[in-house]
Amino acid sequence: MSKHLDVCRLHVSGTLVDAMRSLEKSGIEITLILDEHDRLVGTLTDGDIRRALLKGAALESPLSPHLQRNFTAVGPKTGRAEVLDLMRSRTISQIPIVDGDGRLVGIHLLHEVLGAIERPNWAVVMAGGQGTRLRPLTETIPKPMIRVAGRPILERIVLHLVSFGIRRVFLSINYLGKVIEDHFGDGARFGCRIEYVREETALGTGGALAELPAPPTVPLVVMNGDLITQADIGAMLEYHLSGGQQVTLGVRRYVHTVPFGCVELDGERVARMEEKPRLSAFVNAGIYVLDPHLVTRVPRGQEFPLPALLEQCLARGETVAAFEIEDDWIDVGQRDQLKQARGMDV
């Protein structure tokens, strides 16, 4: 959502000159027109105003007759990948965000979706797993290439990274890796440079880091390849840089409701009872930011789980900080999670 929202909206009772002032002030080439309930009823661009004036309208003419009422809008939960698709397919650079009642709540701008600042950070996405718990779905395609809402999971991850300014992405592949290579190629059509770490044998969630062509020089983003998430990677990188820690671990709050009444005993006596308690814990979200020197600690050519690297840091007294992911996050590792992500049976 854009910081320009307050200055790019205008009441439907306004005039063409009001819209011109709004365009000048916001600098985003569109004015969003609202009714008295803050519902979005139309849009105006510089071209719409110019056409109105050429047809004889005066600057003080009401803007209502000249609105574009057949506009493109999305809901608050629409992901960056879908927004980018709409922008590209309809050749537009701004898409309003409206709630279920049609009220304006934000706006997506192309330069913000793509990441206005190109970051020097690399990203490594672990995409080599076999996905045995999702068979037979994964007998012919690797788990990260399973489609959710018409798009492979891994493509969503790549576009999400690109939207935060990351332009160099390594995909660690093993099982059916050619399927992934054929889909992504060199990454040009996804707005980044994609390179491949080809695992001859499974290297776990961390072993591929030792196979990078050169050590990174700035903090490295590492992600599991089976995540559906809107996690704010930019904020996570900034948190890492400002905190002085060696590792930033993305965590997610997990809440489980025990489906029974629980009983606490004192010997044989009942000390306390609680009906269907809710238990809460933070879980590893499968997203990491690592200081670049840590890559040299990963052994080459052998399976190595990334949590083992974090445990080494803790044993050395080095700081591992947590970054809570409050945005949408689903780990598509089992059928129940995939069903949740797809919103249907699998």
C-alpha positions as CSV (number, residue, x, y, z in Angstrom):
1,M,0.0,0.0,0.0
2,S,1.2,3.4,-0.9
3,K,1.9,6.4,1.3
4,H,0.4,8.5,-1.5
5,L,-3.2,7.3,-0.7
6,D,-4.3,10.4,1.3
7,V,-3.4,12.8,-1.5
8,C,-4.6,10.8,-4.5
9,R,-8.3,10.4,-3.4
10,L,-11.0,12.9,-4.2
11,H,-14.8,13.1,-3.4
12,V,-17.1,12.5,-6.4
13,S,-18.5,16.0,-6.0
14,G,-15.2,17.6,-7.0
15,T,-14.3,19.3,-10.3
16,L,-11.8,18.6,-13.0
17,V,-9.4,21.2,-11.6
18,D,-9.6,19.5,-8.2
19,A,-8.5,16.3,-10.0
20,M,-5.6,18.1,-11.7
21,R,-4.4,19.4,-8.3
22,S,-4.6,15.9,-6.9
23,L,-2.6,14.5,-9.7
24,E,0.0,17.2,-9.3
25,K,0.3,16.7,-5.6
26,S,0.4,12.9,-5.5
27,G,2.7,12.4,-8.5
28,I,1.3,8.9,-9.2
29,E,-0.7,9.7,-12.4
30,I,-4.1,8.6,-11.0
31,T,-6.9,10.1,-8.8
32,L,-9.3,7.8,-7.0
33,I,-12.8,9.1,-6.7
34,L,-14.9,8.2,-3.7
35,D,-18.5,8.6,-2.6
36,E,-19.6,9.8,0.8
37,H,-19.1,6.3,2.3
38,D,-15.5,6.1,1.0
39,R,-16.5,3.6,-1.7
40,L,-14.4,3.7,-4.8
41,V,-16.7,4.8,-7.7
42,G,-14.2,5.6,-10.4
43,T,-10.7,6.8,-11.4
44,L,-9.3,9.7,-13.4
45,T,-5.9,10.0,-15.1
46,D,-4.2,13.0,-16.8
47,G,-5.4,11.5,-20.1
48,D,-9.0,11.4,-19.0
49,I,-8.9,15.0,-18.0
50,R,-7.2,16.0,-21.2
51,R,-9.9,14.2,-23.3
52,A,-12.6,15.9,-21.2
53,L,-11.1,19.4,-21.9
54,L,-10.7,18.7,-25.6
55,K,-14.4,17.8,-25.7
56,G,-15.3,21.3,-24.3
57,A,-15.4,20.7,-20.6
58,A,-14.4,23.6,-18.4
59,L,-11.9,23.3,-15.5
60,E,-14.7,23.9,-13.0
61,S,-16.8,21.2,-14.6
62,P,-17.9,18.4,-12.3
63,L,-15.7,15.4,-12.7
64,S,-18.4,12.8,-12.3
65,P,-19.4,12.5,-16.1
66,H,-15.7,11.8,-17.0
67,L,-14.9,9.1,-14.6
68,Q,-13.5,5.7,-15.6
69,R,-16.0,3.5,-13.8
70,N,-14.8,0.2,-15.2
71,F,-11.6,0.2,-13.2
72,T,-9.3,-2.7,-12.0
73,A,-9.2,-3.2,-8.2
74,V,-8.0,-5.9,-5.9
75,G,-8.8,-7.0,-2.3
76,P,-6.5,-6.5,0.7
77,K,-5.3,-10.1,0.6
78,T,-4.4,-10.2,-3.1
79,G,-0.7,-11.2,-3.3
80,R,2.1,-9.3,-5.1
81,A,2.3,-12.0,-7.8
82,E,-1.3,-11.6,-8.8
83,V,-1.1,-7.8,-8.6
84,L,2.0,-7.8,-10.9
85,D,0.2,-10.1,-13.3
86,L,-2.8,-7.7,-13.5
87,M,-0.5,-4.7,-14.1
88,R,1.4,-6.5,-16.9
89,S,-1.7,-7.9,-18.6
90,R,-3.6,-4.6,-18.5
91,T,-0.6,-2.3,-19.0
92,I,-1.3,-0.3,-15.9
93,S,0.9,1.0,-13.1
94,Q,-1.6,1.6,-10.3
95,I,-4.2,-0.8,-8.8
96,P,-6.5,0.4,-6.0
97,I,-7.2,-1.9,-3.0
98,V,-10.8,-2.1,-1.8
99,D,-12.4,-4.1,1.0
100,G,-15.5,-6.3,0.7
101,D,-17.8,-3.2,0.8
102,G,-15.9,-1.5,-2.0
103,R,-14.2,1.0,0.4
104,L,-10.8,2.2,-0.6
105,V,-8.1,0.9,1.8
106,G,-4.9,1.3,-0.3
107,I,-3.2,1.4,-3.6
108,H,-0.5,-0.8,-5.3
109,L,2.1,1.1,-7.4
110,L,4.2,-0.8,-9.9
111,H,7.5,0.5,-8.6
112,E,6.6,-0.5,-5.1
113,V,5.4,-4.0,-6.2
114,L,8.7,-4.6,-8.1
115,G,10.8,-3.1,-5.3
116,A,11.9,0.5,-5.8
117,I,15.4,-0.1,-4.5
118,E,17.5,-2.9,-5.9
119,R,19.2,-4.7,-3.0
120,P,22.7,-6.2,-3.1
121,N,21.5,-9.2,-1.2
122,W,21.3,-12.7,-2.7
123,A,18.6,-15.2,-2.0
124,V,18.9,-18.9,-1.9
125,V,15.7,-21.0,-2.2
126,M,15.8,-24.7,-1.2
127,A,13.8,-26.4,-3.9
128,G,15.4,-29.9,-4.0
129,G,13.1,-31.9,-1.8
130,Q,11.1,-34.9,-3.0
131,G,7.8,-34.0,-1.3
132,T,7.1,-37.6,-0.4
133,R,4.2,-36.6,1.9
134,L,2.4,-35.1,-1.1
135,R,2.6,-38.2,-3.4
136,P,1.2,-39.0,-5.9
137,L,1.1,-35.2,-6.7
138,T,4.9,-35.1,-6.6
139,E,5.6,-38.2,-8.8
140,T,6.0,-36.0,-11.9
141,I,6.6,-32.5,-10.6
142,P,8.8,-31.3,-7.7
143,K,6.9,-30.0,-4.6
144,P,7.9,-26.4,-5.2
145,M,6.3,-26.5,-8.7
146,I,2.8,-27.5,-7.4
147,R,0.4,-24.8,-8.4
148,V,-1.6,-22.7,-6.0
149,A,-4.2,-20.4,-7.6
150,G,-2.7,-21.1,-11.0
151,R,0.9,-20.4,-10.2
152,P,3.7,-22.7,-9.0
153,I,4.7,-22.1,-5.4
154,L,8.3,-21.5,-6.3
155,E,7.3,-18.8,-8.8
156,R,5.4,-17.0,-6.1
157,I,8.5,-17.1,-3.9
158,V,10.8,-15.7,-6.7
159,L,8.3,-12.9,-7.5
160,H,8.0,-12.1,-3.8
161,L,11.8,-11.8,-3.5
162,V,12.0,-9.6,-6.6
163,S,9.2,-7.3,-5.2
164,F,11.6,-6.5,-2.3
165,G,14.5,-5.6,-4.6
166,I,16.4,-8.9,-4.7
167,R,17.7,-9.5,-8.2
168,R,20.0,-12.5,-7.8
169,V,18.4,-15.7,-6.8
170,F,19.9,-19.2,-6.4
171,L,17.6,-22.2,-6.7
172,S,18.9,-25.3,-5.0
173,I,17.5,-28.2,-7.0
174,N,17.8,-32.0,-7.0
175,Y,14.6,-34.1,-7.4
176,L,13.1,-33.4,-10.9
177,G,15.3,-30.3,-11.1
178,K,15.0,-30.0,-14.9
179,V,11.3,-29.2,-14.5
180,I,12.4,-26.1,-12.4
181,E,15.2,-25.1,-14.8
182,D,12.9,-25.4,-17.8
183,H,10.3,-23.1,-16.1
184,F,12.6,-20.4,-14.8
185,G,15.5,-20.4,-17.3
186,D,17.8,-17.5,-16.5
187,G,15.1,-15.6,-14.6
188,A,14.9,-12.7,-17.0
189,R,11.2,-12.9,-17.5
190,F,10.7,-12.8,-13.7
191,G,12.8,-9.7,-13.3
192,C,15.9,-11.2,-11.8
193,R,19.0,-13.4,-12.4
194,I,18.4,-17.0,-11.5
195,E,21.3,-19.5,-11.0
196,Y,21.1,-23.1,-10.0
197,V,22.8,-25.1,-7.3
198,R,22.5,-28.7,-8.6
199,E,22.6,-31.2,-5.8
200,E,23.9,-34.6,-7.0
201,T,22.8,-36.0,-3.7
202,A,20.3,-34.4,-1.2
203,L,22.1,-31.8,0.9
204,G,19.3,-30.9,3.3
205,T,18.1,-27.4,4.1
206,G,21.6,-25.9,4.4
207,G,24.2,-28.0,2.5
208,A,23.6,-26.1,-0.8
209,L,25.1,-22.9,0.7
210,A,28.6,-24.5,0.5
211,E,28.0,-24.8,-3.3
212,L,27.5,-21.2,-4.1
213,P,29.9,-19.9,-6.8
214,A,31.4,-17.4,-4.5
215,P,30.9,-16.3,-0.8
216,P,28.3,-13.5,-0.5
217,T,29.6,-10.2,0.8
218,V,26.3,-9.0,2.3
219,P,23.6,-10.8,4.4
220,L,22.1,-13.7,2.6
221,V,18.3,-14.5,2.5
222,V,17.6,-18.3,2.7
223,M,14.1,-19.7,2.2
224,N,12.4,-23.0,2.0
225,G,10.9,-23.6,-1.4
226,D,7.5,-24.8,-0.2
227,L,6.2,-21.6,1.5
228,I,3.1,-19.5,0.5
229,T,3.8,-16.2,2.3
230,Q,3.6,-12.4,2.2
231,A,6.4,-12.0,4.7
232,D,8.0,-8.6,4.6
233,I,11.5,-9.6,3.5
234,G,12.6,-5.9,3.3
235,A,11.7,-5.3,6.9
236,M,13.4,-8.5,7.9
237,L,16.7,-7.5,6.2
238,E,16.5,-4.0,7.8
239,Y,15.9,-5.6,11.2
240,H,19.0,-7.8,10.6
241,L,21.2,-5.0,9.6
242,S,20.2,-2.7,12.5
243,G,20.4,-5.4,15.2
244,G,24.0,-6.6,14.9
245,Q,23.0,-10.3,15.1
246,Q,24.7,-13.1,13.1
247,V,21.4,-14.7,12.2
248,T,17.8,-13.5,11.9
249,L,15.3,-16.4,12.1
250,G,11.8,-15.8,10.8
251,V,9.3,-17.2,13.4
252,R,5.6,-17.7,13.3
253,R,3.2,-17.9,16.2
254,Y,1.4,-21.3,16.2
255,V,-1.7,-21.8,18.3
256,H,-3.2,-25.2,18.9
257,T,-6.5,-25.8,20.7
258,V,-6.4,-29.1,22.7
259,P,-9.8,-30.7,21.8
260,F,-10.3,-32.1,25.3
261,G,-10.6,-30.8,28.9
262,C,-7.1,-31.0,30.4
263,V,-6.5,-32.1,34.0
264,E,-3.5,-31.1,36.2
265,L,-2.7,-33.6,39.0
266,D,-1.0,-33.2,42.3
267,G,-0.2,-36.8,43.0
268,E,-3.5,-38.5,42.7
269,R,-5.5,-35.4,43.5
270,V,-7.0,-33.1,40.8
271,A,-5.3,-29.7,41.3
272,R,-6.7,-27.9,38.3
273,M,-9.0,-28.4,35.3
274,E,-9.1,-26.4,32.0
275,E,-11.5,-27.0,29.2
276,K,-9.9,-27.1,25.7
277,P,-6.9,-24.9,26.4
278,R,-5.1,-23.0,23.7
279,L,-1.4,-23.6,23.5
280,S,0.8,-21.1,21.8
281,A,4.4,-21.4,20.6
282,F,6.8,-19.8,18.1
283,V,7.8,-22.1,15.2
284,N,10.6,-21.9,12.6
285,A,9.0,-20.2,9.6
286,G,11.7,-21.5,7.2
287,I,13.0,-17.9,6.3
288,Y,16.5,-16.8,7.4
289,V,18.9,-13.9,7.0
290,L,22.5,-15.0,7.5
291,D,25.7,-12.9,7.9
292,P,27.9,-13.8,4.9
293,H,30.7,-15.3,6.8
294,L,28.5,-18.1,8.1
295,V,28.4,-19.7,4.7
296,T,32.0,-20.8,5.2
297,R,30.9,-23.0,8.1
298,V,28.7,-25.2,6.0
299,P,30.5,-28.4,5.1
300,R,30.8,-29.2,1.3
301,G,29.2,-32.2,-0.3
302,Q,27.3,-33.5,2.6
303,E,23.8,-33.2,4.0
304,F,23.5,-30.4,6.5
305,P,20.3,-29.0,8.1
306,L,20.3,-25.2,8.4
307,P,19.0,-25.4,12.0
308,A,22.4,-27.0,12.9
309,L,24.1,-23.9,11.8
310,L,22.0,-21.8,14.1
311,E,22.7,-24.2,17.0
312,Q,26.5,-23.8,16.3
313,C,26.0,-20.0,16.5
314,L,24.2,-20.4,19.9
315,A,27.0,-22.7,21.2
316,R,29.5,-20.0,20.3
317,G,27.6,-17.3,22.1
318,E,26.7,-15.6,18.9
319,T,23.3,-13.8,18.6
320,V,20.4,-15.4,16.8
321,A,17.5,-13.0,16.7
322,A,13.9,-13.7,15.9
323,F,11.7,-11.8,13.5
324,E,8.0,-12.5,13.9
325,I,6.2,-13.0,10.6
326,E,2.6,-11.7,11.1
327,D,1.7,-11.7,7.4
328,D,0.1,-14.7,5.6
329,W,2.3,-17.8,5.9
330,I,1.6,-21.5,5.0
331,D,4.2,-24.2,4.9
332,V,2.9,-26.5,2.1
333,G,4.4,-29.7,3.4
334,Q,1.4,-32.0,3.8
335,R,-2.0,-32.4,2.2
336,D,-3.8,-30.4,4.9
337,Q,-1.6,-27.4,4.3
338,L,-1.8,-27.6,0.6
339,K,-5.6,-27.9,0.8
340,Q,-5.6,-24.8,3.0
341,A,-3.4,-22.9,0.5
342,R,-5.6,-23.9,-2.5
343,G,-8.8,-23.6,-0.6
344,M,-10.0,-26.9,-2.0
345,D,-9.5,-30.6,-2.0
346,V,-6.2,-32.0,-3.4
